[in-house]
Amino acid sequence: MVYRRTAGAVSDERKRNISFVLTIILSSVYLIWRIFFTIPWSAGILQAGAGVMLAAAEVVTTGGMIELMVSRMKSKDHEIPLPDMPDALFPDVDVFIATHNEAPELLYKTVNACTFLEYPDKGKVHIYVCDDRNRREIKEMAGRLGAGYLGLADNRHAKSGNYNNALAHTSSPLIATFDADMIPRREFLVRTVPYFFIPNVRMGLVQTPQSFYNQDLFQFNLFSEKDIPNEQDFFSREINILRNATNTAAYTGSNTVILRAALEEIGGFPYDTVTEDFETSLRLQKAGYMTYASSEVLAAGLSTTTVESMIGQRVRWARGVIQSIRNTNAVFTRELPLAARLSYLNAYLYWWSFLCRMIFILAPILFALSGFRLVECGFGELLLFWLPSHLSYRISVEYLSGNIRNVRWSQIIDTILAPYLIIPVLLESVGIRQRKFKVTDKKKQRQRTAGARYLIPHGILIILTAVSLLHFIRGKYGMALVYSSVIIFWLGYNLTALSYAVLFMMGRESRRISDRIGAVEKAEAAVRGRTWTGETVDVSEEGIALRIKDPEIGESRNEFQIKRNEKFSITVTAKYYRALLNAVCAHAGRGESGEWFVTARVSPEDETDRRNWLQIIHDREHSLPREIDPWMTLYDEVSRNVQRRWSAVKGR
């Protein structure tokens, strides 16, 4: 198979690999020292037991990162190039859109986008709305948009049952699957189908990244929508692609094309799990098929919009991954190579990382408040073994994540989620299973994204950490502070992550039903019989912002003028779409360059305009950040949060 490099120069790759190797060596030395020389066996069973738990947490956390580093070095940033393929070879494709109880207006956008999918012969693309609630209004909507409808009443097998029912009523050799909120770009099929025709490769599944056009809760609640990527980007655009090296790339339920014959060979979508997507890819791999994760974003959907729905989603993922790994015996089966089994062991242990994070928070608190020993060593030994490992680890994580995630944000996210995932992971691991599939609620409403009750665990932890820090430094001066610096460092580090968690759980008022998306497209505004040319600045389903660029503006007789609440019309023209919009002016004014800026509430003129307008909004690469802003400091982020929240309080 022929590969191509997609990122970085050879010299950067060499530096990265040197960093990884150094980190693996230093971390291994550190862990050997921790396990064999620092457990406080002589301090009693409680302290020795706590010391073992802390060392185990370090092994799990570091081992997981080492596995990812090895995968990165093996993959060498290589991806399979999209093969050239004659138009005549493109086969029939069934497009399945799964829906349970999602609102028709949410589903409309996805079905509409599927009808615009490019293909050499569009007669070979067969779109089906797979509705396991058998709703009349959904059937009518599908018919109006030119899509097929496969209804299923009283589905006891959730999404798997829905899709297996669709399999039984269709026959195309390839199947594309989309969740109800995931809107594909028009080139989705032509950028995925050719992978199935690579010679000598048993391609079972092609997964494109899960992308989102709205701010996720980490971006929104922490006022970081311009500074950090979506939290799921780290998995979709980094981790899942790294798993190509071990053929363990996961099916994530949407934005995917699957080979029907491969699905039939494994018996269809599995039932005995709440993450049928993850288990499907695992069973395909065991059957000898390749599951490939592409880095090209070709669809986007909605992130969860409340803390309650986000926690429910993560609990389902955690329980489902554990269920599926157990169902398939993925860690011990001989049907997978050793590298793949280790990858699945890491996937299983990842969900224990939240317990590890809680141990890391509580360990320095116990020592600072009561002298409870979890590590037995001198200050010099700690600096010799821990400090080099810690510093190299942080540098390597930066190389690993490609500026999508850094150590600080990883710790913040894990701290936010930890109190709510520990018990579900423990229960699932001992066989107390979640059996009911729960659809994630993604309905956007004007509401607060979190409630006060979610503050309780983090509030308790932040008080304990602050009290521990004050108690520990009290009365210490000079060298005593130096010898105490490691504990002080970890208390301060944890206090920072807990501060973010508290700010996150305070939530934020969501005032928009539709998200603004940055888009520059040709626009014409017709005001009182005169047409002015310009371009869009951002667009949404409810509104638009325009920059009027007509060269005649500035001459007094042709001065652009429009009043608040004045009605006018806008025509937006993109490469493939054109929409006429009825508009009501919300604001108009001059920018610094003398151009006029107008914001307006809009509604499409008719059904055709609505369909084109939705495509103008969503058939594009969305404008949220793809990398962390390297110039944003801890001080900037925290002070911005405090200022924005204080301004909101004063404005009430």
C-alpha positions, -999 to 999 in steps of 0.1 A, spaced: 0 0 0 13 35 -8 11 62 19 17 99 19 29 122 47 3 147 58 21 168 84 54 180 96 89 179 81 114 150 87 133 171 112 102 178 132 94 141 132 129 132 144 126 157 173 92 143 182 104 107 182 135 116 203 112 133 228 89 102 228 118 78 233 133 100 261 99 102 278 93 64 276 128 58 291 125 84 319 89 74 327 98 37 328 127 45 352 104 66 373 76 40 375 101 12 384 114 35 412 79 43 424 67 7 425 97 -9 441 112 18 463 86 43 475 55 24 487 53 31 525 50 -6 536 62 1 571 36 29 577 6 6 583 -20 -11 560 -40 21 553 -10 42 542 5 13 523 -28 6 505 -32 42 496 4 43 483 -3 13 461 -34 30 447 -14 62 439 13 42 422 -13 22 402 -29 55 391 4 67 378 11 35 360 -24 36 343 -20 72 333 15 70 320 10 36 304 -18 50 283 2 79 270 32 56 262 9 34 241 -2 65 222 34 77 217 44 43 203 14 44 179 24 79 168 59 67 160 46 37 142 21 57 121 47 84 112 18 107 105 9 86 74 -25 83 60 -39 64 31 -43 87 1 -78 88 -15 -75 65 -46 -85 78 -80 -115 58 -93 -134 59 -126 -169 72 -122 -184 40 -136 -170 20 -106 -188 40 -79 -214 15 -65 -248 20 -51 -249 34 -16 -276 33 10 -276 63 33 -291 56 67 -302 85 90 -310 72 124 -337 89 145 -355 81 177 -371 111 192 -352 140 177 -372 171 166 -383 172 129 -365 205 124 -332 190 136 -336 160 113 -347 181 84 -312 197 81 -295 163 79 -320 148 54 -318 179 33 -280 178 32 -280 141 21 -302 150 -9 -274 173 -21 -246 147 -18 -223 146 -49 -220 113 -67 -211 104 -103 -246 88 -107 -270 102 -81 -295 75 -90 -272 52 -71 -276 71 -38 -306 58 -18 -315 79 13 -335 64 41 -348 80 73 -347 51 98 -373 61 124 -378 37 153 -407 57 166 -428 53 134 -438 89 134 -461 102 107 -446 137 106 -412 122 99 -425 100 71 -442 130 55 -410 151 58 -389 124 43 -412 121 13 -413 159 8 -375 159 7 -373 129 -17 -359 104 9 -371 70 17 -386 61 51 -382 29 71 -403 30 102 -401 7 132 -425 6 161 -417 -7 196 -380 -12 189 -365 -31 218 -329 -30 204 -325 7 201 -302 20 174 -289 -15 165 -324 -27 160 -332 3 139 -302 -2 116 -307 -39 113 -342 -33 103 -329 -10 76 -304 -36 65 -332 -61 60 -350 -37 36 -321 -25 15 -294 -40 -7 -266 -16 -17 -231 -29 -12 -221 2 8 -239 19 37 -234 54 50 -246 62 85 -255 95 100 -270 105 133 -300 128 132 -280 159 139 -250 152 117 -250 172 85 -228 159 58 -209 181 33 -218 176 -3 -185 158 -11 -189 132 17 -194 101 -5 -169 109 -32 -142 114 -5 -149 81 13 -163 55 -11 -130 51 -31 -112 37 0 -132 5 -5 -115 -1 -38 -79 -2 -27 -63 -34 -41 -55 -61 -16 -72 -43 13 -103 -57 31 -118 -23 39 -147 -28 63 -153 7 74 -142 43 68 -148 67 97 -145 105 92 -141 128 122 -170 138 145 -171 175 141 -195 201 156 -208 234 144 -219 247 178 -197 255 207 -193 225 231 -198 230 268 -161 234 275 -159 262 250 -192 278 260 -192 275 298 -156 287 301 -159 315 275 -132 298 254 -150 295 221 -122 315 203 -93 298 221 -97 260 223 -110 233 199 -140 211 206 -131 187 233 -139 157 211 -114 168 184 -86 152 204 -102 118 199 -116 122 164 -86 140 149 -58 125 169 -65 94 189 -87 76 164 -63 83 136 -34 70 157 -53 38 160 -49 32 123 -14 20 132 -29 -10 151 -61 -13 130 -82 -4 161 -99 28 147 -133 30 162 -167 34 145 -183 64 163 -218 59 150 -220 86 124 -202 101 94 -192 66 83 -193 43 53 -195 5 60 -192 -25 37 -225 -44 38 -209 -78 32 -186 -72 63 -216 -62 84 -235 -93 73 -204 -115 81 -204 -103 117 -242 -107 121 -252 -70 117 -251 -44 144 -247 -59 178 -274 -58 205 -258 -66 238 -241 -32 243 -251 5 247 -223 15 223 -232 -6 192 -209 15 171 -177 8 190 -185 -29 192 -193 -30 154 -158 -18 145 -142 -42 170 -161 -72 155 -151 -61 120 -114 -61 131 -117 -95 146 -132 -107 113 -101 -95 95 -114 -62 81 -96 -29 82 -114 0 99 -98 32 88 -101 67 104 -97 96 80 -86 131 92 -108 149 66 -138 166 83 -168 159 60 -198 163 84 -207 184 114 -234 181 141 -245 194 175 -225 190 207 -245 184 239 -259 216 252 -264 209 290 -242 195 316 -268 169 324 -269 156 288 -231 156 285 -226 136 317 -253 111 305 -235 108 272 -201 101 288 -216 76 312 -231 57 283 -197 58 264 -178 45 295 -203 17 302 -205 8 265 -168 6 259 -164 -17 289 -194 -38 278 -180 -42 243 -145 -50 253 -159 -77 276 -184 -90 250 -156 -95 224 -128 -105 248 -108 -78 230 -79 -77 254 -72 -115 254 -86 -128 221 -61 -144 197 -82 -131 167 -64 -97 172 -27 -90 171 -9 -81 203 -7 -44 194 -44 -42 189 -51 -60 222 -28 -35 240 -47 -7 223 -80 -20 237 -65 -25 271 -56 12 269 -92 20 258 -105 2 288 -81 18 312 -89 52 299 -122 51 317 -104 44 349 -83 76 344 -111 96 361 -106 76 393 -69 82 388 -76 119 386 -95 118 419 -66 99 435 -42 126 423 -64 153 438 -69 136 472 -34 123 477 -17 157 484 -47 167 505 -43 137 528 -6 144 532 -9 181 537 -38 179 563 -28 149 583 7 137 573 -8 106 557 20 91 537 15 77 503 51 80 491 83 72 511 113 90 497 136 120 501 134 153 484 166 147 464 153 113 452 120 129 441 138 156 420 161 130 405 134 106 394 101 125 392 111 159 378 128 148 345 100 124 338 74 150 345 90 177 323 96 153 293 61 139 297 46 174 293 67 181 262 58 148 246 21 154 251 24 187 232 39 167 203 13 140 206 -18 163 204 -7 185 175 -19 217 194 -54 203 198 -49 195 235 -22 203 261 -16 188 296 -34 215 314 -66 212 294 -65 174 297 -63 177 335 -91 203 335 -114 182 314 -107 150 335 -112 170 367 -146 183 355 -158 148 345 -142 127 373 -168 128 401 -196 117 377 -178 88 360 -161 69 388 -192 50 401 -206 41 366 -172 27 356 -169 7 389 -204 -7 385 -199 -17 349 -165 -33 357 -180 -56 383 -209 -66 361 -237 -42 371 -247 -33 336 -265 -4 319 -288 -21 294 -311 7 282 -299 28 254 -304 65 261 -305 90 232 -283 120 240 -305 152 242 -290 178 219 -320 201 216 -309 238 219 -330 259 242 -326 293 258 -316 281 293 -287 279 317 -264 251 308 -258 238 343 -274 238 377 -261 245 412 -262 208 422 -233 200 398 -211 223 418 -212 203 450 -184 177 444 -160 202 429 -169 228 456 -160 204 483 -127 195 466 -117 231 460 -123 240 497 -103 209 509 -75 218 485 -73 254 495 -75 246 532 -47 220 528 -25 244 509 -29 271 537 -24 245 564 7 230 548 26 263 542 17 278 576 49 283 596 73 271 568 102 294 558 133 291 537 145 256 530 114 241 546 94 257 518 118 243 492 115 207 506 77 211 506 77 225 470 65 193 453 34 190 475 28 227 472 31 224 434 5 196 432 -19 213 456 -17 245 435 -19 225 402 -51 208 414 -65 240 427 -62 255 392 -80 226 376 -107 226 403 -112 264 398 -119 257 361 -143 229 371 -162 253 394 -164 279 367 -176 252 343 -203 239 366 -216 274 372 -228 272 337 -238 300 314 -270 314 300 -276 302 265 -296 329 246 -293 316 210 -312 288 195 -291 289 163 -253 292 163 -235 319 143 -211 304 117 -184 325 101 -190 326 63 -180 349 35 -204 346 6 -217 371 -21 -248 389 -9 -272 415 -23 -294 436 -1 -325 451 -17 -336 482 4 -365 505 -8 -360 496 -44 -323 498 -45 -298 469 -45 -265 471 -26 -238 445 -31 -217 431 -2 -208 398 15 -218 378 45 -198 380 77 -216 352 96 -248 333 91 -273 313 112 -307 298 107 -323 329 123 -300 357 114 -272 371 92 -245 397 94 -235 416 62 -207 439 51 -220 463 24 -191 468 -1 -209 487 -29 -183 512 -44 -209 539 -46 -212 542 -8 -197 574 3 -213 596 -23 -240 615 -4 -267 608 -30 -261 571 -27 -255 568 10 -266 534 24 -293 539 50 -316 514 67 -335 517 99 -339 493 128 -369 469 122 -371 480 86 -380 451 63 -358 443 32 -346 413 13 -312 396 9 -300 373 -18 -270 351 -8 -251 333 -35 -226 306 -28 -207 282 -52 -235 257 -53 -265 274 -36 -286 305 -39 -312 317 -13 -336 346 -12 -343 358 24 -368 381 39 -350 402 65 -357 426 93 -329 450 103 -316 445 138 -287 469 137 -268 489 111 -237 511 114 -204 520 99 -172 501 106 -137 516 110 -130 513 73 -162 532 64 -181 501 52 -216 495 65 -223 465 87 -259 452 90 -273 425 112 -308 411 105 -333 385 114 -340 364 84 -365 338 70 -363 320 36 -388 331 10 -400 295 2 -391 258 7 -364 258 -20 -348 289 -5 -349 272 29 -331 242 17 -305 262 -1 -301 285 29 -295 256 52 -268 243 28 -252 278 26 -249 277 64 -238 241 69 -220 229 38 -186 243 48 -158 240 72 -171 256 103 -154 286 120 -147 273 155 -110 269 164 -91 238 154 -61 244 177 -54 259 211 -45 295 211 -9 294 223 -10 330 235 -38 325 260 -24 321 296 -40 308 327 -44 344 340 -61 354 307 -86 326 309 -95 329 345 -98 367 345 -120 366 314 -143 342 331 -146 363 362 -151 395 342 -177 380 319 -197 365 348 -195 397 368 -207 417 338 -236 394 334 -245 398 371 -244 436 369 -264 436 337 -294 418 353 
